[in-house]
């Protein structure tokens, strides 16, 4: 999962933990996010993703249910 990019089919809640205090944000549908890191917090699988030049935390299950893997490779194909 780390390093992969996903297009969200549905808007998803995220937390900007770098804000003081942390802020709840909504990532809109059709946005592409890239997974930077996986972790476990309070018994939940979490992901740090890059979105709009920011890093935010989301639940892994949200990405699994609402995202689709996209291939951003350049220069591939026939």
Secondary structure, DSSP 8 states (H G I E B T S, - for coil): -TT-EEEESS-EEEEETTSSS-EEEEE-TT-EEEEEEEEEETTEEEEEEEETTEEEEEEHHHHHHHEEEE---SS---
